[in-house]
Amino acid sequence: MNNSEIASEYILRTNRTLKEAKMAFDDGDLLYTAIRLYESVENMSKALLSLYGIYSKSSSGNAVSLEYLKRDKDLDEKTKEVISKLQEIEAKLFPSTVVDESSLKTPSVVIRHKEAEIIMNEITSLFDKINVIFDEFHN
């Protein structure tokens, strides 16, 4: 697989995880919504990294790799803005994915409904931008 094919696979995975996040949100499962949104951010990060030939099998390497990519002097401002927004959302979502309150109360409330809705809209918008970046990369 070349870089473009790998990036394309991560874009496809993002599409799936976003759909699952929306279904979980509609069902009122905010924990699963947060987890799937976080996975969407990870997949979008990996799509960008793969597209530019920077990829680590370690999911913990995404933040460092994205920062490295963002500092590339040849990278356009639109892509740098998308990277910054991905980093910002990842920092917001990460605590929601590791704190499981289900043992404390039912149902679990690790993220508020409105916050989940706002983040989902932001991620959906970023996904659209990443699709544009992917298309422009190939033109």
Accessible surface in RSA format (square Angstrom, percent):
REM  Atomic radii and reference values for relative SASA: ProtOr
REM  Chains: A
REM  Algorithm: Lee & Richards
REM  Probe-radius: 1.40
REM  Slices: 20
REM RES _ NUM      All-atoms   Total-Side   Main-Chain    Non-polar    All polar
REM                ABS   REL    ABS   REL    ABS   REL    ABS   REL    ABS   REL
RES MET A   1   168.43  87.2  93.29  61.7  75.14 178.9  72.22  61.4  96.21 127.5
RES ASN A   2    86.84  59.9  76.96  74.4   9.88  23.8  41.47  99.8  45.36  43.8
RES ASN A   3    71.35  49.2  68.97  66.7   2.37   5.7   9.86  23.7  61.48  59.4
RES SER A   4    30.08  25.4  28.13  37.5   1.96   4.5  17.94  38.2  12.15  17.0
RES GLU A   5    87.17  50.0  81.57  61.7   5.60  13.3  32.47  62.8  54.71  44.7
RES ILE A   6    47.92  27.3  47.53  35.4   0.39   0.9  47.92  34.5   0.00   0.0
RES ALA A   7     0.40   0.4   0.40   0.6   0.00   0.0   0.40   0.6   0.00   0.0
RES SER A   8    50.39  42.6  47.54  63.4   2.85   6.6  11.62  24.7  38.78  54.3
RES GLU A   9    56.13  32.2  52.82  40.0   3.31   7.9  19.02  36.8  37.11  30.3
RES TYR A  10    17.71   8.3  17.71  10.1   0.00   0.0   3.97   3.0  13.74  16.9
RES ILE A  11    21.70  12.4  21.57  16.1   0.13   0.3  21.70  15.6   0.00   0.0
RES LEU A  12    85.66  47.7  83.23  59.5   2.43   6.1  85.57  60.1   0.09   0.2
RES ARG A  13    97.39  40.9  96.94  49.4   0.45   1.1  15.94  21.8  81.45  49.4
RES THR A  14     0.14   0.1   0.14   0.1   0.00   0.0   0.08   0.1   0.05   0.1
RES ASN A  15    54.01  37.2  53.98  52.2   0.03   0.1   6.29  15.1  47.72  46.1
RES ARG A  16   115.55  48.5 114.73  58.5   0.82   1.9  55.12  75.3  60.43  36.6
RES THR A  17    15.39  10.9  15.39  15.6   0.00   0.0  15.39  20.7   0.00   0.0
RES LEU A  18     6.48   3.6   6.48   4.6   0.00   0.0   6.48   4.5   0.00   0.0
RES LYS A  19   120.05  58.6 117.84  72.3   2.21   5.3  71.75  64.6  48.30  51.4
RES GLU A  20    56.79  32.6  55.54  42.0   1.26   3.0  17.87  34.6  38.92  31.8
RES ALA A  21     0.00   0.0   0.00   0.0   0.00   0.0   0.00   0.0   0.00   0.0
RES LYS A  22    84.09  41.0  83.80  51.4   0.29   0.7  48.40  43.6  35.69  38.0
RES MET A  23   125.74  65.1 123.21  81.5   2.54   6.0  92.37  78.5  33.37  44.2
RES ALA A  24     7.01   6.4   2.14   3.3   4.87  11.1   6.52   9.2   0.50   1.3
RES PHE A  25    26.53  13.3  22.60  14.0   3.93  10.2  22.60  13.7   3.93  11.2
RES ASP A  26   118.82  83.2  82.06  81.7  36.76  86.9  29.83  70.2  88.99  88.8
RES ASP A  27   122.11  85.5  85.48  85.1  36.64  86.6  25.68  60.4  96.44  96.2
RES GLY A  28    48.36  59.6   0.00   N/A  48.36  59.6  26.62  73.0  21.74  48.7
RES ASP A  29    67.44  47.2  60.26  60.0   7.18  17.0  22.88  53.9  44.55  44.4
RES LEU A  30    21.56  12.0  20.34  14.5   1.23   3.1  20.34  14.3   1.23   3.3
RES LEU A  31    37.80  21.1  37.27  26.7   0.54   1.3  37.27  26.2   0.54   1.4
RES TYR A  32    82.42  38.5  81.99  46.7   0.42   1.1  64.16  48.2  18.26  22.5
RES THR A  33     0.00   0.0   0.00   0.0   0.00   0.0   0.00   0.0   0.00   0.0
RES ALA A  34     0.00   0.0   0.00   0.0   0.00   0.0   0.00   0.0   0.00   0.0
RES ILE A  35    51.53  29.3  51.33  38.2   0.20   0.5  51.34  37.0   0.19   0.5
RES ARG A  36    48.01  20.2  48.01  24.5   0.00   0.0   0.31   0.4  47.70  28.9
RES LEU A  37     0.00   0.0   0.00   0.0   0.00   0.0   0.00   0.0   0.00   0.0
RES TYR A  38    28.64  13.4  28.64  16.3   0.00   0.0  16.25  12.2  12.40  15.3
RES GLU A  39    51.38  29.5  50.96  38.6   0.42   1.0  21.61  41.8  29.77  24.3
RES SER A  40     0.00   0.0   0.00   0.0   0.00   0.0   0.00   0.0   0.00   0.0
RES VAL A  41     0.37   0.2   0.37   0.3   0.00   0.0   0.37   0.3   0.00   0.0
RES GLU A  42    32.47  18.6  31.81  24.1   0.66   1.6   2.46   4.8  30.01  24.5
RES ASN A  43    16.20  11.2  16.20  15.7   0.00   0.0   0.00   0.0  16.20  15.7
RES MET A  44     0.91   0.5   0.70   0.5   0.21   0.5   0.91   0.8   0.00   0.0
RES SER A  45     1.33   1.1   1.33   1.8   0.00   0.0   0.00   0.0   1.33   1.9
RES LYS A  46    29.35  14.3  29.35  18.0   0.00   0.0   0.00   0.0  29.35  31.3
RES ALA A  47     1.84   1.7   1.16   1.8   0.68   1.5   1.59   2.2   0.25   0.7
RES LEU A  48     1.12   0.6   0.78   0.6   0.34   0.9   1.09   0.8   0.03   0.1
RES LEU A  49     0.33   0.2   0.33   0.2   0.00   0.0   0.33   0.2   0.00   0.0
RES SER A  50     2.13   1.8   0.50   0.7   1.63   3.8   2.13   4.5   0.00   0.0
RES LEU A  51     6.14   3.4   3.00   2.1   3.14   7.9   3.00   2.1   3.14   8.4
RES TYR A  52    63.37  29.6  37.56  21.4  25.81  67.2  33.99  25.5  29.38  36.2
RES GLY A  53    46.63  57.5   0.00   N/A  46.63  57.5  13.94  38.3  32.69  73.2
RES ILE A  54    39.94  22.7  36.59  27.3   3.36   8.1  39.94  28.8   0.00   0.0
RES TYR A  55    87.11  40.7  52.51  29.9  34.61  90.1  41.08  30.9  46.03  56.7
RES SER A  56    35.54  30.0  29.58  39.5   5.97  13.7  22.27  47.4  13.27  18.6
RES LYS A  57   188.70  92.1 162.25  99.6  26.45  63.0 106.33  95.7  82.36  87.7
RES SER A  58    54.42  46.0  42.49  56.7  11.93  27.5  43.44  92.5  10.97  15.4
RES SER A  59    56.68  47.9  46.16  61.6  10.52  24.2  12.93  27.5  43.74  61.3
RES SER A  60    96.67  81.7  67.96  90.7  28.71  66.1  58.32 124.2  38.35  53.7
RES GLY A  61    16.98  20.9   0.00   N/A  16.98  20.9  16.87  46.3   0.11   0.2
RES ASN A  62     1.45   1.0   1.33   1.3   0.12   0.3   0.55   1.3   0.90   0.9
RES ALA A  63    50.89  46.8  47.50  73.3   3.39   7.7  47.80  67.3   3.10   8.2
RES VAL A  64   114.40  75.3 109.87  99.5   4.54  10.9 113.38  98.5   1.03   2.8
RES SER A  65    15.94  13.5  13.19  17.6   2.75   6.3   2.83   6.0  13.11  18.4
RES LEU A  66     0.32   0.2   0.32   0.2   0.00   0.0   0.32   0.2   0.00   0.0
RES GLU A  67    53.80  30.9  53.80  40.7   0.00   0.0  30.11  58.2  23.68  19.3
RES TYR A  68   150.35  70.2 143.21  81.5   7.14  18.6  98.37  73.9  51.98  64.1
RES LEU A  69     2.29   1.3   1.82   1.3   0.47   1.2   2.29   1.6   0.00   0.0
RES LYS A  70    46.14  22.5  43.09  26.4   3.05   7.3  20.42  18.4  25.72  27.4
RES ARG A  71   179.28  75.3 151.09  77.0  28.19  67.1  58.80  80.4 120.48  73.0
RES ASP A  72    58.20  40.8  48.14  47.9  10.06  23.8  18.60  43.8  39.60  39.5
RES LYS A  73   181.29  88.4 150.62  92.4  30.67  73.0  98.53  88.7  82.75  88.1
RES ASP A  74   120.75  84.6  87.61  87.2  33.15  78.4  32.55  76.6  88.20  88.0
RES LEU A  75    12.23   6.8   2.96   2.1   9.27  23.3   5.83   4.1   6.40  17.2
RES ASP A  76    69.96  49.0  59.32  59.0  10.64  25.1  49.64 116.8  20.32  20.3
RES GLU A  77   114.75  65.9 110.79  83.8   3.95   9.4  60.05 116.2  54.69  44.7
RES LYS A  78    76.16  37.2  70.47  43.2   5.69  13.5  61.08  55.0  15.08  16.1
RES THR A  79     0.52   0.4   0.52   0.5   0.00   0.0   0.00   0.0   0.52   0.8
RES LYS A  80    42.71  20.8  42.47  26.1   0.25   0.6  17.04  15.3  25.67  27.3
RES GLU A  81   117.62  67.5 109.25  82.6   8.37  19.9  43.55  84.2  74.07  60.5
RES VAL A  82     3.00   2.0   2.04   1.8   0.96   2.3   2.94   2.6   0.06   0.2
RES ILE A  83     0.00   0.0   0.00   0.0   0.00   0.0   0.00   0.0   0.00   0.0
RES SER A  84    47.61  40.2  42.02  56.1   5.59  12.9  30.29  64.5  17.32  24.3
RES LYS A  85    60.37  29.5  58.69  36.0   1.69   4.0  39.15  35.2  21.22  22.6
RES LEU A  86     0.42   0.2   0.15   0.1   0.27   0.7   0.32   0.2   0.10   0.3
RES GLN A  87    37.94  21.2  31.35  22.9   6.59  15.7  22.93  48.8  15.02  11.4
RES GLU A  88    80.12  46.0  70.20  53.1   9.91  23.6  36.23  70.1  43.89  35.8
RES ILE A  89     0.00   0.0   0.00   0.0   0.00   0.0   0.00   0.0   0.00   0.0
RES GLU A  90    25.82  14.8  25.82  19.5   0.00   0.0  10.82  20.9  15.00  12.3
RES ALA A  91    72.21  66.4  51.00  78.7  21.21  48.2  60.31  84.9  11.90  31.5
RES LYS A  92    87.15  42.5  67.67  41.5  19.48  46.4  55.48  49.9  31.67  33.7
RES LEU A  93     0.17   0.1   0.17   0.1   0.00   0.0   0.17   0.1   0.00   0.0
RES PHE A  94    99.72  49.9  99.72  61.8   0.00   0.0  99.72  60.5   0.00   0.0
RES PRO A  95    68.79  50.1  66.68  60.8   2.11   7.7  68.38  56.5   0.41   2.5
RES SER A  96    11.63   9.8   8.85  11.8   2.77   6.4   2.67   5.7   8.96  12.5
RES THR A  97    34.80  24.8  12.00  12.2  22.80  54.3   9.29  12.5  25.51  38.6
RES VAL A  98    92.52  60.9  60.02  54.3  32.51  78.3  65.91  57.3  26.62  72.2
RES VAL A  99    73.44  48.3  69.52  62.9   3.92   9.4  73.01  63.4   0.44   1.2
RES ASP A 100    86.67  60.7  67.22  66.9  19.44  46.0  30.78  72.5  55.88  55.7
RES GLU A 101    34.93  20.1  34.80  26.3   0.12   0.3   3.12   6.0  31.81  26.0
RES SER A 102    58.27  49.2  45.56  60.8  12.71  29.3  31.31  66.7  26.97  37.8
RES SER A 103   103.44  87.4  62.15  82.9  41.29  95.1  56.48 120.3  46.96  65.8
RES LEU A 104   141.32  78.7 108.07  77.3  33.25  83.6 111.07  78.0  30.25  81.4
RES LYS A 105   105.79  51.6  95.60  58.7  10.19  24.3  61.82  55.6  43.96  46.8
RES THR A 106   125.51  89.3  93.51  94.8  32.00  76.3  69.71  93.6  55.80  84.4
RES PRO A 107   103.21  75.2  99.11  90.3   4.10  14.9 101.73  84.0   1.48   9.2
RES SER A 108    19.87  16.8   7.54  10.1  12.34  28.4   7.54  16.0  12.34  17.3
RES VAL A 109    43.36  28.5  35.78  32.4   7.59  18.3  35.78  31.1   7.59  20.6
RES VAL A 110    26.39  17.4   1.10   1.0  25.29  60.9   6.26   5.4  20.13  54.6
RES ILE A 111     6.06   3.4   1.62   1.2   4.44  10.7   5.86   4.2   0.20   0.5
RES ARG A 112   154.50  64.9 153.83  78.4   0.67   1.6  64.12  87.6  90.38  54.8
RES HIS A 113   100.89  55.1  96.94  67.4   3.95  10.1  68.74  70.8  32.15  37.4
RES LYS A 114   129.83  63.3 128.08  78.6   1.75   4.2  86.14  77.5  43.69  46.5
RES GLU A 115    73.82  42.4  69.70  52.7   4.13   9.8  27.92  54.0  45.90  37.5
RES ALA A 116     0.00   0.0   0.00   0.0   0.00   0.0   0.00   0.0   0.00   0.0
RES GLU A 117    57.12  32.8  57.08  43.2   0.04   0.1   9.21  17.8  47.91  39.1
RES ILE A 118    82.96  47.2  81.30  60.6   1.66   4.0  82.68  59.5   0.28   0.8
RES ILE A 119     2.00   1.1   2.00   1.5   0.00   0.0   2.00   1.4   0.00   0.0
RES MET A 120    11.68   6.0  11.68   7.7   0.00   0.0   6.53   5.6   5.15   6.8
RES ASN A 121    94.24  65.0  87.25  84.3   6.99  16.8  26.46  63.7  67.78  65.5
RES GLU A 122    41.21  23.7  35.42  26.8   5.79  13.8  22.94  44.4  18.27  14.9
RES ILE A 123     0.00   0.0   0.00   0.0   0.00   0.0   0.00   0.0   0.00   0.0
RES THR A 124    37.87  26.9  37.87  38.4   0.00   0.0  36.91  49.6   0.95   1.4
RES SER A 125    49.74  42.0  44.44  59.3   5.31  12.2  29.05  61.9  20.69  29.0
RES LEU A 126     5.84   3.3   5.84   4.2   0.00   0.0   5.84   4.1   0.00   0.0
RES PHE A 127    20.89  10.4  20.89  12.9   0.00   0.0  20.89  12.7   0.00   0.0
RES ASP A 128    81.95  57.4  78.53  78.2   3.42   8.1  28.19  66.4  53.76  53.6
RES LYS A 129    97.25  47.4  96.16  59.0   1.09   2.6  47.31  42.6  49.94  53.2
RES ILE A 130     2.57   1.5   2.42   1.8   0.16   0.4   2.42   1.7   0.16   0.4
RES ASN A 131    45.24  31.2  44.87  43.4   0.37   0.9  18.72  45.0  26.53  25.6
RES VAL A 132    68.49  45.1  67.65  61.2   0.83   2.0  68.44  59.5   0.04   0.1
RES ILE A 133     5.68   3.2   4.27   3.2   1.41   3.4   4.95   3.6   0.73   2.0
RES PHE A 134    37.16  18.6  37.06  23.0   0.10   0.3  37.06  22.5   0.10   0.3
RES ASP A 135    84.37  59.1  80.08  79.7   4.29  10.1  24.78  58.3  59.59  59.4
RES GLU A 136    91.72  52.7  79.98  60.5  11.74  27.9  39.49  76.4  52.23  42.6
RES PHE A 137    93.06  46.6  63.72  39.5  29.33  76.3  73.03  44.3  20.02  57.3
RES HIS A 138    88.28  48.2  54.49  37.9  33.79  86.4  59.20  61.0  29.09  33.8
RES ASN A 139   157.36 108.5  93.45  90.3  63.91 153.9  60.55 145.7  96.82  93.6
END  Absolute sums over single chains surface
CHAIN  1 A     7664.6       6519.8       1144.8       4254.7       3409.9
END  Absolute sums over all chains
TOTAL          7664.6       6519.8       1144.8       4254.7       3409.9
